[in-house]
Amino acid sequence: MISAELTIIPIGTGKTSISKYIAAAVQALDEMGLKYEISGMGTSIETDNPEKLFNAVQAAHEAVFREGARRVATSIKIDDRRDIERTMANKVSSVKEKL
């Protein structure tokens, strides 16, 4: 299972608020059919296929441009574990068990 953390920062919008741009990016992820969870600092994505992940990241990145941003900085961290099936929820539970 692949877990990824996506951060998209619209630049050149003329305003400090970026929620409409992030909403467009999240809508693009939703349309790609991937499991995701948004937070105040980024979006966690879960998929079983790297191609799906990269296509979704591209769709989210482009959605921000379509919303009117003049520049977009996108960062992605990927954890692709193939020896066992672990979801984002499994990873969080594992840490909580140890607290």
Residue frames relative to the residue before (quaternion, step in Angstrom):
aa qw qx qy qz dx dy dz
M 1.0000 0.0000 0.0000 0.0000 0.00 0.00 0.00
I 0.2773 -0.7526 0.5791 0.1463 3.54 -1.02 0.84
S 0.0810 -0.7430 0.6631 0.0412 3.52 -1.01 0.97
A 0.0022 -0.7988 0.6012 -0.0216 3.55 -0.96 0.84
E 0.2221 -0.7366 0.6206 0.1515 3.51 -1.24 0.55
L 0.1206 -0.8143 0.5678 0.0031 3.54 -0.63 1.19
T 0.0092 -0.7666 0.6420 -0.0097 3.55 -0.97 0.94
I 0.0427 -0.7884 0.6135 -0.0134 3.55 -0.77 1.07
I 0.0735 -0.8001 0.5954 0.0004 3.55 -0.81 1.05
P 0.2400 -0.7661 0.5795 0.1405 3.59 -0.51 1.15
I 0.1084 -0.7857 0.6086 0.0243 3.57 -0.95 0.92
G 0.7848 0.3093 -0.2233 0.4884 3.57 -1.08 0.63
T 0.4001 0.7291 -0.4650 0.3034 3.54 1.07 0.73
G 0.4521 -0.7054 0.4383 0.3255 3.59 1.22 -0.35
K 0.7477 0.2968 -0.1857 0.5642 3.59 1.31 -0.07
T 0.5088 -0.6432 0.4703 0.3261 3.56 -1.21 0.38
S 0.6235 0.5294 -0.3446 0.4606 3.60 1.14 -0.49
I 0.0929 -0.8172 0.5679 0.0338 3.58 -0.89 0.93
S 0.3645 0.7839 -0.4602 0.2022 3.60 1.25 0.01
K 0.6475 0.5156 -0.3506 0.4382 3.65 0.93 -0.70
Y 0.6420 0.5143 -0.3215 0.4690 3.59 1.10 -0.64
I 0.6573 0.4944 -0.3013 0.4825 3.54 1.00 -0.84
A 0.6109 0.5416 -0.3479 0.4608 3.59 1.04 -0.72
A 0.6401 0.5121 -0.3250 0.4716 3.61 0.99 -0.78
A 0.6522 0.5100 -0.3146 0.4644 3.59 0.98 -0.82
V 0.6639 0.4969 -0.3000 0.4715 3.58 0.95 -0.87
Q 0.6124 0.5386 -0.3448 0.4649 3.59 1.04 -0.73
A 0.6333 0.5214 -0.3265 0.4696 3.59 1.02 -0.78
L 0.6370 0.5090 -0.3289 0.4765 3.60 0.99 -0.76
D 0.6325 0.5435 -0.3202 0.4494 3.55 0.99 -0.88
E 0.6704 0.5033 -0.2901 0.4616 3.57 0.96 -0.87
M 0.6375 0.5217 -0.3220 0.4666 3.59 1.19 -0.49
G 0.4481 -0.7422 0.4092 0.2845 3.58 1.28 -0.18
L 0.4732 0.6654 -0.4555 0.3549 3.58 1.16 0.45
K 0.4911 -0.6070 0.5229 0.3420 3.55 -1.25 0.47
Y 0.0993 0.7916 -0.5958 0.0923 3.58 -0.89 0.95
E 0.1276 -0.7577 0.6344 0.0840 3.50 -1.34 0.37
I 0.2465 -0.7888 0.5465 0.1357 3.57 -0.65 1.09
S 0.0867 -0.7555 0.6459 0.0664 3.54 -1.26 0.56
G 0.7121 -0.4613 0.3217 0.4203 3.55 -1.27 -0.03
M 0.7760 0.3364 -0.1647 0.5075 3.59 1.21 -0.38
G 0.8093 -0.0577 0.0529 0.5821 3.61 1.22 -0.07
T 0.3967 -0.6908 0.5501 0.2506 3.51 -1.34 -0.15
S 0.2613 -0.7408 0.5999 0.1519 3.56 -0.92 0.95
I 0.1126 -0.7901 0.6023 0.0165 3.54 -0.96 0.96
E 0.1072 -0.7840 0.6099 0.0431 3.54 -1.12 0.75
T 0.1730 0.7709 -0.5974 0.1376 3.58 -0.90 0.94
D 0.4184 -0.6949 0.5205 0.2665 3.55 -1.27 0.25
N 0.7367 0.3857 -0.1879 0.5226 3.57 1.30 -0.02
P 0.4226 -0.7272 0.4722 0.2638 3.63 -0.60 1.06
E 0.6245 0.5479 -0.3486 0.4340 3.60 0.99 -0.73
K 0.6268 0.5245 -0.3287 0.4733 3.59 1.02 -0.80
L 0.6416 0.5315 -0.3193 0.4516 3.56 0.98 -0.88
F 0.7089 0.4619 -0.2766 0.4556 3.59 0.74 -1.01
N 0.6235 0.5233 -0.3364 0.4736 3.58 1.08 -0.67
A 0.6554 0.5078 -0.3080 0.4665 3.58 1.01 -0.81
V 0.6349 0.5166 -0.3295 0.4705 3.59 0.98 -0.81
Q 0.6471 0.5102 -0.3184 0.4686 3.58 0.94 -0.84
A 0.6521 0.5177 -0.3152 0.4554 3.59 0.92 -0.88
A 0.6655 0.4940 -0.3017 0.4713 3.60 0.95 -0.86
H 0.6344 0.5365 -0.3146 0.4591 3.57 0.98 -0.88
E 0.6985 0.4705 -0.2637 0.4703 3.59 0.85 -0.98
A 0.5974 0.5782 -0.3606 0.4229 3.60 1.09 -0.67
V 0.6377 0.5281 -0.3282 0.4547 3.57 1.05 -0.72
F 0.6263 0.5105 -0.3326 0.4864 3.60 1.06 -0.68
R 0.6523 0.5208 -0.3159 0.4511 3.58 0.95 -0.86
E 0.6405 0.5252 -0.3117 0.4656 3.56 1.20 -0.59
G 0.6655 -0.5487 0.2809 0.4208 3.59 1.28 -0.12
A 0.4348 0.6780 -0.4848 0.3408 3.60 1.21 0.04
R 0.3757 -0.7399 0.5173 0.2093 3.57 -1.02 0.78
R 0.7686 0.0806 -0.0449 0.6330 3.56 1.30 -0.38
V 0.0752 -0.8010 0.5938 0.0158 3.58 -1.03 0.79
A 0.1440 -0.7577 0.6324 0.0721 3.56 -0.91 1.01
T 0.0326 -0.8095 0.5850 -0.0389 3.56 -0.64 1.17
S 0.0589 -0.7793 0.6238 0.0088 3.56 -0.92 0.99
I 0.0201 -0.7900 0.6127 0.0033 3.55 -1.07 0.74
K 0.1295 -0.7380 0.6579 0.0755 3.52 -1.12 0.88
I 0.1180 -0.8139 0.5685 0.0221 3.56 -0.86 0.98
D 0.0808 -0.7394 0.6673 0.0388 3.53 -1.09 0.91
D 0.0022 -0.8122 0.5791 -0.0703 3.57 -0.29 1.31
R 0.0207 0.8148 -0.5743 0.0760 3.56 -0.02 1.33
R 0.1049 -0.8449 0.5245 0.0082 3.56 -0.63 1.14
D 0.5476 0.6280 -0.4102 0.3708 3.60 1.21 -0.04
I 0.7813 0.0165 -0.0189 0.6236 3.58 1.17 -0.61
E 0.5057 -0.6396 0.4921 0.3051 3.56 -1.24 0.47
R 0.1131 0.7839 -0.5983 0.1211 3.58 -0.55 1.22
T 0.2544 -0.7621 0.5787 0.1400 3.55 -0.85 0.99
M 0.6788 -0.4412 0.3659 0.4591 3.57 -1.29 0.08
A 0.6434 0.5277 -0.3184 0.4541 3.58 0.98 -0.84
N 0.6255 0.5362 -0.3347 0.4574 3.61 1.01 -0.77
K 0.6560 0.5192 -0.3093 0.4521 3.56 0.96 -0.89
V 0.6579 0.4946 -0.3040 0.4798 3.60 0.95 -0.86
S 0.6518 0.5201 -0.3156 0.4528 3.60 0.92 -0.87
S 0.6295 0.5485 -0.3303 0.4401 3.56 0.99 -0.82
V 0.6658 0.4796 -0.2974 0.4881 3.59 0.97 -0.83
K 0.6646 0.5179 -0.3104 0.4402 3.60 0.87 -0.93
E 0.6114 0.5600 -0.3443 0.4405 3.60 1.07 -0.70
K 0.7107 0.4615 -0.2453 0.4709 3.54 1.12 -0.70
L 0.5545 0.6161 -0.3921 0.3990 3.60 1.23 -0.09
